[in-house]
Amino acid sequence: MILNNLQFGYQVPYLTSDFLEFNLGQAIPLIGANGAGKSTFLKTIAGLIPHSKGEIIIENQSLTKLSLQERSKKIAYVPSTPPLIDQMRVNEYIALGRTPFLGLFGNLQQKDEEIIEQAILKLGLTPYKERFIHELSDGEKQLCTLAKALVQDAPVILLDEPSAFLDYANRNRIVELFKNLAKQENKLFIFSTHDIDLIDREFQEVLYIDVTENKLIKGNISLNKDAILEKAFNRNLGSFH
Amino acid sequence: MNPSLRMPIFIFLLIAIGIIAYFNLTYHLTELRWLWENNQGEQVNEGFILLKEFRLPRVFISIIAGGGLAITGMLMQTLFQNPLAGPYVLGINSGSNLFIGISLLTGIPFLMSEYGMVLTAFIGALLFGLLILLFSTFIKKSISLLLIGLMISSFTSAILSILESSSSANNLKSFVIWGMGSLQKVEFAQIGFITITFLILTLFSLTLMKALNALVLGETSASALGISVKRERQKIIVISSLFIGLITAYCGPIAFVGLTVPNLARILFKTQNHQVLFFANLLIGSFFLLLCDSIILLLEPYTAIPINGITSLIGAPMVILFILKNGRI
């Protein structure tokens, strides 16, 4: 995925990026202060918010030229709130990830069923697949949203604070899972997070929003942790903002 | 309910509809099966005439209106993500009521003709549907939207009561009777037109199921799944208004089917898969209205109850029951 001189956001000052290139097979955390624009960035890439300038290119195709449906085959987006739905079974929920591929009447084909079954197997959700989604714990729900994103079969998966509702152990687990899945499935995972310590341990490359310049930057957290945190939060981390 | 039980339940419902339809068609008809000579000297089977001209259209429109109202309710409830939504509560019906009211109370001949009624009912439903759609883009909280629907209903009732007070006795009577709802206004000759319209609408609504399934996740997630929410929303409003227009024109207002049946279908089938819910609503809706009509037939010797009265008498307590059972709505 390539971002070329992107300019985005709801209002002035807009956020910008230089030329940024991302390889498939990689998971990249996105960090930044509250309100810096992490969600806005993810939604912009997902095509839910229009961007004002620049280009987003995935697999040599500019996203602006694609219809919403074509776009959803390139990018899966997982919002920050876990699903709050009554009367829906896990397998029904995961099947919704196939929506971009369904015909006029929305019937699942044999191939769709197979893809769904594989995702369920891959994430160890087999014992849960007939259960109702509202009965699951937040950790299990997060796995379901991940499975739904996987069956969408898109090269890029964006997740808005996937660990927000998870306990300590599950936070580690889900980040580990992103790294493994990115490699196995040759996908690009970008996820926003506030778990700086975990990111520091597990990742080298991070995306962050430099709040002094309103700019999206890719940096190496293992080399410049202090500088990155300084720019991302514009504070010594002591004071509450 | 276990998904493997869906098919048996569908078959059960079909059989139940068949049995009630047979009952409604033939109840008390045997006593009337004598032959008499008409003035041309031909032998006429009065029972058969009764069956063809009265009972058959009545059973037919019960099935159509019940299924159509339930499907419309389902469309509205998923679109507004609110189980209390329905054509009635949101005020789409008020549009038809107002326009039909204007037609009947002013007594303009074209508007009182069959197609005039269908047209005015449809235009009224569509205008008010679009109004609700407009409000829904500004107002995200569904409870506020329902309150607006309620206000729209009160507003149209006020206009109607002003019209009523200044209209002729005959026009007033026909409007009041229309307002009670009736399954007996359809004639045998109209069955063809209604069937074709209903089938087209049903087919179109089947193309909305993919979007409805995604909309259960919320509008943002639906967009991320490639659903053009704005366009689908417009389609849903137009199709719902057409359903309501058709049904209201031929039956008058019928309350609570569109509100009660979709909730019942979801609770019974325990799914958010709208391809399943679609047929569940169609069948349960038809079954429900046929059953209400049976009650009317059974009580006919003692008292004449309008269909709107029966559906409300059964529907309202059921909605209260759902709320009590869920603890929320």
Chai-1 contact restraints between the chains, C-beta under 6 A:
chainA,res_idxA,chainB,res_idxB,connection_type,confidence,min_distance_angstrom,max_distance_angstrom,comment,restraint_id
A,A46,B,A224,contact,1.0,0.0,6.0,A-B,restraint_1
A,L48,B,S223,contact,1.0,0.0,6.0,A-B,restraint_2
A,L68,B,G226,contact,1.0,0.0,6.0,A-B,restraint_3
A,L68,B,S228,contact,1.0,0.0,6.0,A-B,restraint_4
A,Q69,B,G226,contact,1.0,0.0,6.0,A-B,restraint_5
A,S72,B,L225,contact,1.0,0.0,6.0,A-B,restraint_6
A,S72,B,G226,contact,1.0,0.0,6.0,A-B,restraint_7
A,Y77,B,A224,contact,1.0,0.0,6.0,A-B,restraint_8
A,P79,B,T220,contact,1.0,0.0,6.0,A-B,restraint_9
A,Q87,B,R266,contact,1.0,0.0,6.0,A-B,restraint_10
A,Q87,B,K270,contact,1.0,0.0,6.0,A-B,restraint_11
A,Q87,B,Q272,contact,1.0,0.0,6.0,A-B,restraint_12
A,M88,B,Q272,contact,1.0,0.0,6.0,A-B,restraint_13
A,E92,B,N273,contact,1.0,0.0,6.0,A-B,restraint_14
A,T99,B,A214,contact,1.0,0.0,6.0,A-B,restraint_15
A,T99,B,L225,contact,1.0,0.0,6.0,A-B,restraint_16
A,P100,B,G226,contact,1.0,0.0,6.0,A-B,restraint_17
A,L102,B,K210,contact,1.0,0.0,6.0,A-B,restraint_18
A,L104,B,T207,contact,1.0,0.0,6.0,A-B,restraint_19
A,F105,B,L206,contact,1.0,0.0,6.0,A-B,restraint_20
A,G106,B,M209,contact,1.0,0.0,6.0,A-B,restraint_21
A,G106,B,K210,contact,1.0,0.0,6.0,A-B,restraint_22
